[in-house]
């Protein structure tokens, strides 16, 4: 997949029609992926380029930084998923205050037509763009009739009567409901980062852990989870604590994973940590011995989970 981190030159498409979608797409949940499948299908029918147009940073980070969401995905996670889905190109438009001053009509004429060269565009039902968020599918349809492209609004996707959205998924993850979030995402929520050296306390007193330095802005609720490492060969199931280790009086948030039966070397490796099920909230114990007793209970649940093959789903 071609990834462009700035607006492309006018001849980038080599004469091919461009079927595009426009949005922020944090999380790339099932609703987003429905739009992606439509864009890919239409591009194949026209022998064109299935293209995603998105923004960096998130527009709210520039316009309303105190209200900007913490993004669930890194840019790399997003582009890898788009490539795996079959998109031909991702155009990451640098968002700044100059771009924010463009009216919706200017954005269509100067960006979508002159630079990207769209033939067809599909957007989510509530997506808005341009100054004062004045751009919508009605404006796109009106300008399309004049400028020679077509516009379509995708239908919202619902799950158990509730519309799937990034904000809903963030709320679920903030409550630790990683299994419910997985249903809406269509895959487990995950963090990416590098395995780094910790303080060594787990190895000395409790159980050895792999410490992840996450690159993601968004973190799930503190607590203990059944997880899975990807990126170090065969996926490895484990038990992860997200929290501040209150039993030891720590305050720095850490992501520590115990990998039963694994004795390989992970330091320095960049991995993806998938969250499969929450076991419990983080809690403070009166002694390391009581914490160790709870860890043994957590591992018993983990072992049943693995024995049933749920870590392979």
ChimeraX attribute file (.defattr): number of C-alpha atoms within 10 A of each C-alpha:
attribute: neighborCount
match mode: 1-to-1
recipient: residues
	/A:1	15
	/A:2	12
	/A:3	14
	/A:4	13
	/A:5	14
	/A:6	13
	/A:7	16
	/A:8	17
	/A:9	11
	/A:10	14
	/A:11	12
	/A:12	12
	/A:13	17
	/A:14	7
	/A:15	10
	/A:16	16
	/A:17	17
	/A:18	27
	/A:19	28
	/A:20	31
	/A:21	26
	/A:22	20
	/A:23	17
	/A:24	18
	/A:25	21
	/A:26	20
	/A:27	23
	/A:28	23
	/A:29	21
	/A:30	21
	/A:31	23
	/A:32	24
	/A:33	18
	/A:34	16
	/A:35	22
	/A:36	24
	/A:37	15
	/A:38	17
	/A:39	26
	/A:40	21
	/A:41	16
	/A:42	18
	/A:43	23
	/A:44	13
	/A:45	9
	/A:46	15
	/A:47	13
	/A:48	19
	/A:49	22
	/A:50	27
	/A:51	28
	/A:52	26
	/A:53	19
	/A:54	20
	/A:55	18
	/A:56	16
	/A:57	15
	/A:58	21
	/A:59	19
	/A:60	13
	/A:61	16
	/A:62	15
	/A:63	14
	/A:64	10
	/A:65	11
	/A:66	9
	/A:67	9
	/A:68	13
	/A:69	17
	/A:70	14
	/A:71	17
	/A:72	23
	/A:73	21
	/A:74	17
	/A:75	14
	/A:76	10
	/A:77	17
	/A:78	17
	/A:79	20
	/A:80	11
	/A:81	14
	/A:82	20
	/A:83	15
	/A:84	10
	/A:85	13
	/A:86	16
	/A:87	22
	/A:88	18
	/A:89	21
	/A:90	22
	/A:91	20
	/A:92	21
	/A:93	18
	/A:94	15
	/A:95	19
	/A:96	16
	/A:97	10
	/A:98	7
	/A:99	16
	/A:100	18
	/A:101	13
	/A:102	17
	/A:103	17
	/A:104	21
	/A:105	18
	/A:106	15
	/A:107	19
	/A:108	24
	/A:109	16
	/A:110	14
	/A:111	19
	/A:112	20
	/A:113	18
	/A:114	15
	/A:115	17
	/A:116	23
	/A:117	25
	/A:118	26
	/A:119	22
	/A:120	20
	/A:121	23
	/A:122	22
	/A:123	23
	/A:124	22
	/A:125	13
	/A:126	11
	/A:127	14
	/A:128	17
	/A:129	19
	/A:130	18
	/A:131	16
	/A:132	12
	/A:133	12
	/A:134	12
	/A:135	18
	/A:136	19
	/A:137	22
	/A:138	12
	/A:139	14
	/A:140	23
	/A:141	18
	/A:142	13
	/A:143	17
	/A:144	20
	/A:145	11
	/A:146	9
	/A:147	15
	/A:148	12
	/A:149	19
	/A:150	18
	/A:151	24
	/A:152	16
	/A:153	19
	/A:154	18
	/A:155	13
	/A:156	17
	/A:157	19
	/A:158	13
	/A:159	11
	/A:160	6
	/A:161	7
	/A:162	10
	/A:163	13
	/A:164	21
	/A:165	21
	/A:166	23
	/A:167	12
	/A:168	14
	/A:169	23
	/A:170	22
	/A:171	14
	/A:172	19
	/A:173	23
	/A:174	15
	/A:175	13
	/A:176	24
	/A:177	19
	/A:178	25
	/A:179	18
	/A:180	15
	/A:181	24
	/A:182	22
	/A:183	16
	/A:184	26
	/A:185	21
	/A:186	13
	/A:187	17
	/A:188	21
	/A:189	25
	/A:190	24
	/A:191	25
	/A:192	22
	/A:193	17
	/A:194	18
	/A:195	20
	/A:196	14
	/A:197	14
	/A:198	16
	/A:199	8
	/A:200	14
	/A:201	12
	/A:202	14
	/A:203	12
	/A:204	9
	/A:205	11
	/A:206	15
	/A:207	15
	/A:208	17
	/A:209	22
	/A:210	23
	/A:211	23
	/A:212	26
	/A:213	19
	/A:214	21
	/A:215	13
	/A:216	17
	/A:217	12
	/A:218	17
	/A:219	21
	/A:220	21
	/A:221	19
	/A:222	23
	/A:223	19
	/A:224	24
	/A:225	25
	/A:226	25
	/A:227	26
	/A:228	22
	/A:229	21
	/A:230	17
	/A:231	13
	/A:232	14
	/A:233	8
	/A:234	8
	/A:235	15
	/A:236	18
	/A:237	28
	/A:238	28
	/A:239	25
	/A:240	27
	/A:241	25
	/A:242	19
	/A:243	21
	/A:244	19
	/A:245	20
	/A:246	14
	/A:247	15
	/A:248	13
	/A:249	9
	/A:250	11
	/A:251	10
	/A:252	9
	/A:253	13
	/A:254	19
	/A:255	22
	/A:256	23
	/A:257	25
	/A:258	20
	/A:259	20
	/A:260	16
	/A:261	9
	/A:262	10
	/A:263	7
	/A:264	8
	/A:265	10
	/A:266	15
	/A:267	13
	/A:268	12
	/A:269	14
	/A:270	18
	/A:271	20
	/A:272	21
	/A:273	26
	/A:274	24
	/A:275	28
	/A:276	26
	/A:277	22
	/A:278	20
	/A:279	18
	/A:280	13
	/A:281	15
	/A:282	18
	/A:283	14
	/A:284	14
	/A:285	15
	/A:286	10
	/A:287	10
	/A:288	14
	/A:289	12
	/A:290	13
	/A:291	16
	/A:292	15
	/A:293	11
	/A:294	13
	/A:295	16
	/A:296	12
	/A:297	12
	/A:298	17
	/A:299	17
	/A:300	11
	/A:301	15
	/A:302	23
	/A:303	16
	/A:304	11
	/A:305	16
	/A:306	14
	/A:307	10
	/A:308	10
	/A:309	10
	/A:310	13
	/A:311	18
	/A:312	11
	/A:313	7
